[in-house]
Amino acid sequence: MLELISVTKKYGKTVAVDRLGLSCAEGELLVIFGPAGAGKTTTLRLIAGIIPPTSGEVRFRGQSLTGVPPEQRNMSMVFENYALYSHITVFENLAFPLRARKLPDAEIRRQVQRMAEIIHIEDLLDRRPGFLSGGQRQRVALGRGLIRDADVYLLDEPIAHLDARLRHQMRGELKAVCADKKATVVHVTHDHREAMALSDRMVVLNKGKLEQIGPPGEVYHRPASEFVAGFVGDPPVSFIDAEWTQDGGTAGFRVEGQDAPLPANEEIREIIRARTSVGQLRLGFRASEVEMRTTKDERHTVRGEIYVVEVQGHRNLVTVKIGKNMVQVSSPPGQQGKVKDMVWMNLDPGNLHIFADGIGIYHPPASMATARAQ
């Protein structure tokens, strides 16, 4: 098992990684996901030994890696900026890690040919990197990183520069290669689709701090914080500011611009009662988790005004203004409202995500069941 134990990395007063603790089991594909500046690449370099931690410890199989140089860690790293040898061919770039281990020539040729077929560069083996496109170079860099046997593979945005079609294809190929090698992989990306599709578990970082770690279904359906909810998914979770009220004996959430509060179920009332202070409350939902109607009925009671309609073929993505909040709702292709139309939505607190002071305190039961299934 690979472990990071309260690892911190500072550059002067800048904290790139802040008391990070996580583990990666052998044979697991762990994806580190977050925005630019979250500390993703710094974490990989700490694991590889390229940079030392300011404090904390990296361990592998129970042994501390403190003071162990990169070349003695048996880890293979794929850099985002390719780092290919420009003076030799693609074949020799792929063969380099195998020659360093003094494998027989016939075995080197076999492994290079197999990897070239997997990453679809078999017709490029005689070229030098200078005559390749950016996407082709990235595939060569990925192949060179994966071709040799290593205890841990560290992949820094390995398919970020590929076009959308090839990136989609390479996600599947990459997962298949890692599964075939029974590899332990730590993969960095800023693409939520890539993180969700590849990971056994995903780590969400923000400004060097751990926001959440868990299976992709759990992170998606039960976000631990507003940051996770607002960063994972396309579109991400929409938020509505709310106030807790017990006026008239009916406990619920008051939303700006609505005639009546949204009644809360007993579970939510218990959660609120258990808190020492209610804090700043926000209700969250994904575009596919609510319905929108052009007329009010018993279920669709929250009023809003259409601000933008995006036609996406399989659905319309409608931005609706509720008070000062902008939310996104998915509607069927034939149900296309117009800008400034009044609409009503079915916002039942029991089916919404509830956040207090930025932390998730309640998620709908359907989300829990889905997360467990994944």
C-alpha positions as CSV (number, residue, x, y, z in Angstrom):
1,M,0.0,0.0,0.0
2,L,1.1,3.5,-0.8
3,E,0.5,6.0,2.0
4,L,0.8,9.8,2.4
5,I,0.8,10.7,6.1
6,S,0.0,14.3,6.9
7,V,2.2,15.5,4.0
8,T,2.8,19.2,3.6
9,K,4.8,21.0,1.0
10,K,5.6,24.7,1.2
11,Y,7.4,27.0,-1.1
12,G,8.2,30.0,1.1
13,K,4.9,31.2,2.4
14,T,2.9,29.3,-0.3
15,V,1.4,26.0,0.9
16,A,1.2,23.8,-2.2
17,V,0.0,20.7,-0.3
18,D,-1.5,21.0,3.2
19,R,-1.4,18.0,5.6
20,L,-2.5,15.6,3.0
21,G,-3.3,12.1,4.1
22,L,-4.4,9.4,1.7
23,S,-3.7,5.8,0.7
24,C,-3.6,3.8,-2.5
25,A,-4.0,0.0,-2.3
26,E,-1.9,-2.3,-4.5
27,G,-3.7,-2.8,-7.8
28,E,-5.9,0.3,-7.3
29,L,-6.3,3.1,-9.8
30,L,-6.5,6.3,-7.7
31,V,-7.3,9.5,-9.5
32,I,-6.4,12.9,-8.1
33,F,-8.8,15.5,-9.4
34,G,-9.0,19.2,-8.9
35,P,-8.6,22.6,-10.5
36,A,-5.3,24.3,-11.5
37,G,-3.3,25.1,-8.4
38,A,-4.9,22.4,-6.3
39,G,-1.6,20.6,-5.6
40,K,-2.1,17.6,-7.9
41,T,1.2,17.5,-9.7
42,T,3.1,18.5,-6.5
43,T,1.5,15.4,-4.8
44,L,2.8,13.2,-7.7
45,R,6.3,14.6,-7.4
46,L,6.3,14.1,-3.6
47,I,5.3,10.4,-4.2
48,A,8.0,10.0,-6.9
49,G,10.7,11.6,-4.6
50,I,11.4,14.4,-7.1
51,I,10.7,16.9,-4.4
52,P,10.9,16.3,-0.6
53,P,8.0,17.1,1.7
54,T,8.3,20.0,4.1
55,S,6.8,17.7,6.8
56,G,5.0,14.4,6.9
57,E,5.9,11.1,5.3
58,V,5.4,9.0,2.2
59,R,5.4,5.2,2.8
60,F,5.2,2.2,0.5
61,R,4.4,-1.3,1.8
62,G,4.9,0.0,5.3
63,Q,8.4,1.4,4.7
64,S,9.2,5.1,4.8
65,L,10.5,6.5,1.5
66,T,12.2,9.5,3.3
67,G,15.6,9.9,1.8
68,V,15.1,7.2,-0.9
69,P,16.0,8.8,-4.3
70,P,13.6,8.6,-7.2
71,E,15.6,6.0,-9.1
72,Q,15.4,3.6,-6.2
73,R,11.6,3.8,-5.8
74,N,10.7,1.7,-8.8
75,M,8.0,4.1,-9.8
76,S,7.3,5.1,-13.4
77,M,6.1,8.7,-14.1
78,V,4.4,10.1,-17.2
79,F,4.8,13.9,-17.4
80,E,2.3,16.2,-18.9
81,N,5.0,17.9,-21.0
82,Y,6.1,14.6,-22.7
83,A,9.8,14.6,-21.7
84,L,10.7,12.5,-24.8
85,Y,14.2,12.0,-26.1
86,S,14.1,14.1,-29.3
87,H,17.3,12.6,-30.9
88,I,16.0,9.0,-31.1
89,T,13.0,7.3,-32.7
90,V,9.7,6.5,-31.2
91,F,10.7,2.8,-31.1
92,E,13.9,3.7,-29.1
93,N,11.9,6.0,-26.8
94,L,9.6,3.1,-25.9
95,A,12.5,0.7,-25.7
96,F,14.6,2.9,-23.4
97,P,13.2,1.7,-20.0
98,L,13.5,-1.9,-21.2
99,R,17.1,-1.5,-22.4
100,A,18.0,0.1,-19.0
101,R,16.8,-3.2,-17.4
102,K,18.9,-5.2,-19.9
103,L,16.0,-7.2,-21.4
104,P,16.8,-9.4,-24.5
105,D,16.3,-7.6,-27.9
106,A,13.6,-10.0,-28.9
107,E,11.6,-9.3,-25.7
108,I,12.1,-5.6,-26.2
109,R,10.8,-5.7,-29.8
110,R,7.8,-7.8,-28.6
111,Q,6.9,-5.4,-25.8
112,V,7.4,-2.3,-27.9
113,Q,5.2,-3.6,-30.7
114,R,2.5,-4.6,-28.2
115,M,2.4,-1.2,-26.5
116,A,2.5,0.6,-29.9
117,E,-0.6,-1.4,-30.9
118,I,-2.4,-0.6,-27.6
119,I,-1.8,3.2,-28.0
120,H,-2.3,3.2,-31.8
121,I,1.2,4.4,-32.9
122,E,2.5,1.3,-34.6
123,D,3.0,3.3,-37.9
124,L,5.1,5.9,-36.1
125,L,7.8,3.8,-34.6
126,D,10.5,5.0,-37.1
127,R,9.8,8.7,-36.6
128,R,11.5,11.1,-34.2
129,P,9.4,13.1,-31.7
130,G,10.0,16.3,-33.6
131,F,7.9,15.0,-36.5
132,L,4.9,14.0,-34.4
133,S,1.8,16.0,-33.4
134,G,1.2,17.0,-29.7
135,G,-1.3,14.2,-29.3
136,Q,1.1,11.6,-30.9
137,R,3.9,12.7,-28.5
138,Q,1.6,12.3,-25.6
139,R,0.7,8.8,-26.6
140,V,4.4,7.9,-26.9
141,A,5.1,9.4,-23.4
142,L,2.2,7.4,-22.0
143,G,3.5,4.2,-23.7
144,R,7.0,4.7,-22.4
145,G,5.7,5.2,-18.9
146,L,3.6,2.1,-18.9
147,I,5.8,-0.3,-20.8
148,R,8.1,-1.3,-18.0
149,D,7.1,-3.1,-14.8
150,A,7.0,-0.8,-11.8
151,D,5.6,-0.9,-8.3
152,V,3.6,2.4,-8.9
153,Y,2.7,4.3,-12.1
154,L,2.3,8.1,-11.7
155,L,0.4,9.7,-14.5
156,D,0.3,13.4,-14.8
157,E,-2.5,14.4,-17.2
158,P,-1.4,11.7,-19.6
159,I,-4.2,12.2,-22.2
160,A,-5.0,15.9,-21.7
161,H,-3.6,17.0,-25.1
162,L,-5.5,14.5,-27.2
163,D,-8.6,15.5,-29.2
164,A,-12.0,14.7,-27.7
165,R,-12.6,11.5,-29.8
166,L,-9.2,10.0,-29.1
167,R,-9.3,11.0,-25.5
168,H,-12.5,9.1,-25.0
169,Q,-11.0,6.1,-26.8
170,M,-7.8,6.3,-24.8
171,R,-9.6,6.4,-21.4
172,G,-10.8,2.9,-22.1
173,E,-7.5,1.7,-23.4
174,L,-5.7,3.2,-20.4
175,K,-8.0,1.5,-17.9
176,A,-7.6,-1.8,-19.8
177,V,-3.8,-1.6,-19.8
178,C,-3.7,-0.8,-16.1
179,A,-6.1,-3.7,-15.3
180,D,-4.0,-6.1,-17.5
181,K,-0.8,-5.2,-15.7
182,K,-2.6,-5.3,-12.3
183,A,-0.9,-1.9,-11.8
184,T,-1.0,0.4,-8.9
185,V,-1.7,3.8,-10.5
186,V,-2.0,7.4,-9.2
187,H,-3.5,9.4,-12.0
188,V,-3.8,13.2,-12.1
189,T,-6.5,15.0,-14.1
190,H,-8.6,18.2,-14.1
191,D,-11.3,16.5,-16.3
192,H,-14.2,15.2,-14.2
193,R,-15.2,12.7,-17.0
194,E,-11.8,11.2,-16.9
195,A,-11.7,11.0,-13.1
196,M,-15.1,9.3,-13.0
197,A,-14.5,6.9,-15.8
198,L,-11.0,5.7,-14.7
199,S,-10.9,5.7,-11.0
200,D,-11.5,3.0,-8.5
201,R,-11.5,5.9,-6.0
202,M,-11.1,9.5,-6.6
203,V,-9.4,12.2,-4.5
204,V,-10.7,15.8,-4.8
205,L,-8.1,18.4,-3.9
206,N,-8.6,22.2,-3.5
207,K,-5.8,24.6,-2.7
208,G,-3.7,21.7,-1.5
209,K,-6.3,20.3,0.9
210,L,-8.2,17.1,0.7
211,E,-11.9,17.8,0.1
212,Q,-13.1,14.2,-0.4
213,I,-11.9,10.7,-1.2
214,G,-14.1,7.8,-2.2
215,P,-15.5,5.8,-5.1
216,P,-16.6,8.0,-8.0
217,G,-20.3,7.2,-7.4
218,E,-20.1,8.3,-3.8
219,V,-18.2,11.6,-4.7
220,Y,-20.8,12.4,-7.4
221,H,-24.0,11.5,-5.4
222,R,-22.8,12.4,-1.9
223,P,-20.5,15.4,-2.2
224,A,-18.8,16.2,1.1
225,S,-18.7,20.0,0.5
226,E,-20.1,22.7,-1.7
227,F,-16.7,22.8,-3.5
228,V,-17.0,19.1,-4.5
229,A,-20.7,19.5,-5.5
230,G,-19.9,22.6,-7.6
231,F,-16.8,21.0,-9.3
232,V,-17.8,17.4,-10.1
233,G,-20.2,16.8,-12.9
234,D,-21.4,18.6,-16.0
235,P,-23.3,20.6,-15.2
236,P,-22.3,20.7,-11.6
237,V,-24.7,21.0,-8.7
238,S,-26.8,24.2,-8.6
239,F,-27.3,26.0,-5.3
240,I,-30.1,28.1,-3.8
241,D,-29.7,30.2,-0.7
242,A,-32.2,29.3,2.0
243,E,-33.2,30.2,5.6
244,W,-34.4,27.8,8.2
245,T,-37.8,28.7,9.5
246,Q,-40.4,27.3,11.9
247,D,-43.0,30.0,11.4
248,G,-46.5,28.7,12.1
249,G,-45.2,25.4,13.4
250,T,-44.1,24.2,10.0
251,A,-40.3,23.7,9.9
252,G,-38.7,24.2,6.5
253,F,-36.6,26.3,4.2
254,R,-37.5,29.8,3.1
255,V,-36.3,30.7,-0.4
256,E,-36.2,34.2,-1.7
257,G,-39.1,35.1,-4.0
258,Q,-41.3,32.2,-2.9
259,D,-44.7,32.5,-1.3
260,A,-44.3,29.7,1.2
261,P,-41.4,27.8,2.8
262,L,-40.4,24.3,1.6
263,P,-41.4,21.8,4.3
264,A,-38.7,19.6,5.7
265,N,-39.1,15.9,6.6
266,E,-38.4,14.6,10.0
267,E,-34.9,13.4,9.2
268,I,-33.8,16.9,8.1
269,R,-35.5,18.4,11.1
270,E,-33.5,16.1,13.4
271,I,-30.2,17.0,11.6
272,I,-30.9,20.7,12.0
273,R,-31.9,20.3,15.7
274,A,-28.7,18.5,16.4
275,R,-26.6,21.4,15.2
276,T,-25.4,24.0,17.7
277,S,-26.1,26.6,15.1
278,V,-27.9,26.4,11.8
279,G,-25.2,28.3,9.9
280,Q,-25.5,29.4,6.2
281,L,-27.8,27.0,4.4
282,R,-27.9,26.2,0.7
283,L,-30.0,23.7,-1.1
284,G,-28.3,21.9,-4.1
285,F,-29.4,19.7,-7.0
286,R,-28.2,18.5,-10.3
287,A,-29.9,19.5,-13.5
288,S,-31.3,16.0,-13.9
289,E,-32.7,15.7,-10.4
290,V,-35.5,18.2,-10.7
291,E,-38.4,18.7,-13.1
292,M,-39.7,22.0,-14.6
293,R,-43.2,22.8,-15.7
294,T,-44.8,25.8,-17.3
295,T,-47.8,25.7,-14.9
296,K,-47.9,25.4,-11.1
297,D,-49.4,22.2,-9.5
298,E,-49.1,20.4,-6.2
299,R,-45.6,19.2,-6.8
300,H,-44.2,22.0,-8.9
301,T,-44.4,25.0,-6.5
302,V,-41.1,26.9,-6.7
303,R,-41.3,29.7,-9.1
304,G,-38.5,30.9,-11.4
305,E,-37.8,32.7,-14.7
306,I,-36.0,31.3,-17.6
307,Y,-32.7,33.1,-18.2
308,V,-31.0,31.0,-20.9
309,V,-31.9,27.9,-23.0
310,E,-29.1,25.7,-24.3
311,V,-30.2,23.1,-26.9
312,Q,-28.0,20.0,-26.6
313,G,-29.8,17.6,-28.8
314,H,-30.6,14.9,-26.3
315,R,-31.9,17.5,-23.8
316,N,-32.3,21.2,-23.2
317,L,-30.2,22.7,-20.4
318,V,-32.3,25.6,-19.0
319,T,-30.8,28.2,-16.7
320,V,-33.5,29.5,-14.4
321,K,-33.4,32.6,-12.1
322,I,-34.8,31.9,-8.6
323,G,-34.5,35.1,-6.6
324,K,-30.8,36.0,-6.9
325,N,-29.7,32.4,-7.7
326,M,-29.1,31.0,-11.1
327,V,-29.8,27.2,-11.4
328,Q,-29.7,24.7,-14.2
329,V,-32.5,22.3,-15.1
330,S,-32.5,19.5,-17.7
331,S,-35.7,19.3,-19.8
332,P,-36.7,17.0,-22.7
333,P,-35.9,18.2,-26.2
334,G,-39.5,19.0,-27.0
335,Q,-40.0,21.0,-23.9
336,Q,-38.3,24.2,-24.9
337,G,-39.3,27.3,-23.0
338,K,-38.4,30.8,-23.9
339,V,-36.3,33.4,-22.2
340,K,-38.3,35.3,-19.5
341,D,-41.0,32.5,-19.4
342,M,-42.2,31.8,-15.8
343,V,-41.7,28.1,-14.8
344,W,-42.3,26.0,-11.6
345,M,-40.0,23.3,-10.2
346,N,-40.5,20.4,-7.8
347,L,-38.0,21.3,-5.1
348,D,-38.7,18.9,-2.2
349,P,-36.0,19.3,0.5
350,G,-36.1,15.5,1.1
351,N,-34.8,15.0,-2.5
352,L,-32.2,17.8,-2.4
353,H,-28.6,18.1,-1.2
354,I,-28.3,20.3,1.9
355,F,-25.2,22.2,2.8
356,A,-24.5,24.2,6.0
357,D,-21.5,26.5,6.1
358,G,-20.2,24.8,2.9
359,I,-20.4,21.2,4.3
360,G,-22.9,18.5,3.1
361,I,-25.2,17.6,6.0
362,Y,-27.9,15.8,4.1
363,H,-28.2,13.9,0.7
364,P,-31.3,12.3,-0.7
365,P,-31.9,8.6,-0.1
366,A,-31.9,7.8,-3.8
367,S,-28.3,9.2,-4.0
368,M,-27.2,7.0,-1.1
369,A,-28.6,3.9,-2.8
370,T,-27.0,4.8,-6.1
371,A,-23.6,5.6,-4.5
372,R,-23.6,2.2,-2.6
373,A,-24.4,0.4,-5.9
374,Q,-21.4,2.0,-7.6
